[in-house]
Amino acid sequence: MIAHIKGVLAEKFNNSVIVDVSGVGYEITITSLDYESVNLGDEIKFYTYHQVREQDESLFGFTSLAAKKLFELLITVNGIGPKAAISILSLAAPEEVRNAIANADSAFVSKAAGVGKKSAERVIVDLRDKVGIPSHYGATIANVPNQKPENDEALDALIALGFPLKEATSALENVDSSLPVDERIRLALKNR
């Protein structure tokens, strides 16, 4: 399995990018938010999900580990494939999508291209208990136009340490989000 790819962004097209790694180009499908935030020539790292099917192989990439873990949860839902999961994650920052699922906001999830009302409700039913409690991180992207979504580095770090998404979110729940990342991680581990 390919866990991540780090290289130079060589090309961008239709929510896909080609990352050049020592002369080898990897085509990666990414969310529209990630697509807008990366520029040609940038040194970039994508956490990847490698899908192998009978007729093809595909790479799906994410700039944060939390987004990748949420993607992996989304594709476990019956009727939600990788493209629908990418579409859901394209709605807002990963934390906002996770928060919408935790708050049972099926109307938000159903805004994704290719995701109907019933599929959105199935996402809520299947994942609400798996994504952790609703959080207070950040403003909803829909309410703040042209705001670039920020990744929660403390959440990514806890996930990298082996915490499941739900436990990492719970550990950060009562930690002040304005503190430096290392302090937030320390307090989350201490309060665990």
Protein Blocks (a to p, Z undefined) as FASTA:
>chain_A
ZZbdcdddfbdcehiacddeehiacdddddfklmmmpcehiacdddddddddfkbccddd
dfbfklmmmmmmmmmpghiafklmmmmmmmpcfklmmmmmmnopaklmmmpghiafklmm
mmmmmmmmmnopadfehjafklmghiacdddfklmmmmmnopafklmmmmmmmgcfkbcf
klmmmmmmmmZZ
